[in-house]
Amino acid sequence: MTALSAILPEIRQDDATVFARDVIAGLSATPKRLPPKYFYDEAGSRLFEKITRLPEYYPTLTELAILDGAAAAIARFAPPGAALVEFGSGSGAKARRLLREMPGVRAYVPVDISAEFMNGEAARLQAEFPTLAVLPVVADFSGSFELPAAAHAMPRLGFFPGSTIGNFEPHEVTAFLARARNVLGQAAALVIGVDLVKDPDVLHAAYNDSRGVTARFNRNLLVRINRELGADFDPGAFEHHAFFNRELRRIEMHLASLRRQKVRVLGRCFAFRAGETIHTENSYKYTAESFAALARGAGWAVGAVWSDPQDYFSVQALVPEASKGGI
Ligand code: AVJ
C-alpha cells in the first residue's frame, strides 16, 4: 500500500480532469445527465453504505443472505491458489463472506474508484485474513485496468456483487462482460449479483426511502461538483425523483430543478427550466432469461443461479460459454 499512495497524487489529478470533462459534457447534453459512478466520493460512499442498511433497500440484505446460503457452492468456482478479483469492492463485506469459505484463495484484489474508502477497508480485511495477499487497485473498473503483477501468476475468480451491473446500458453490459473475460483469463468464472424485475411498488420504495437517504445520496453529486469543480449549485433547489420505467425495465433517478435557474460550473453557465431534470442514474432490472442472453453475447454461459425465495435478487456464476458447470 506504500507504493499505492506514492502514485496516488498523479492518479487524482488525472481523475479531476476526467470528472470535469464528464460533468461539462453531461450538463451540455439534452436531456442533461451525469454518470452515476461519480456518486461515490467519500460522503457519497458513506451515504450509499447507509442506503444498504435501509429496510426498504432490499438488494443488499437479500444478496447477503443469498451469499451466506450459497458460499460453499460458489467456492467451487474458485480454482486452487486463485486470486479473487472484486469489481467495485465498496466495504468488502460480501467478499468476506466468500473468503471464509475459500481457504484455497491466495489473493484478494479489490478494484474500486474510491481510494480512501477502499484502502481503509482493505487494511481491515488484511488483518482478518493474515495469510491472504490483499492487493487493492484504484481504478474505474468500467474501463480497462491492469491487475497487480502478483495476481497475473494466479488463476482468477471474478466477483461483481451489488447489482452494479444495473448501472450499465445493455450494450455496455456486453462490453464489460467481454472485457472481464480478458482481465480474468479465458478459463475463469465470474460471480455476479443481478437485480431482478419485480413488483414496481417494491422497486419504488427501495429508491424512495422514507428517511430521505437516497435523496441525499442523489443531491450529494451536486455538493461534490460544487466542491471539486468550484460550481454554485444550490442542492436544495433540486428534488430527488426516482421511478420505475416499465418499458425499459429500469429505475431512473433524476434531480429536478424546482425553479428556473442558472448554475455556473468551471466558468460555464447552464440554464435550467423549472422542472427540468438531470438524469443521474439508471438501475436496470433483469429476468433470468434477459440476463443470460446478454451474457451469451459476451461469450459467457450461466453456470449456476442462486436467488432468494421471493426472487427479488440473483447471484449468478458465469462460466466460459463452452464449459458449463464449474471447473
Ligand atoms: C450500487 C448501482 C447497485 O442501483 O441500486 C442505490 C445504487 N442508487 N440507491 C442501485 C443506488 C440509489 C445501486 N447500485
Residues whose N, C-alpha, C, O or C-beta is under 5 A from the ligand:
A	BS01	AVJ	G162 S163 T164 N167 S283
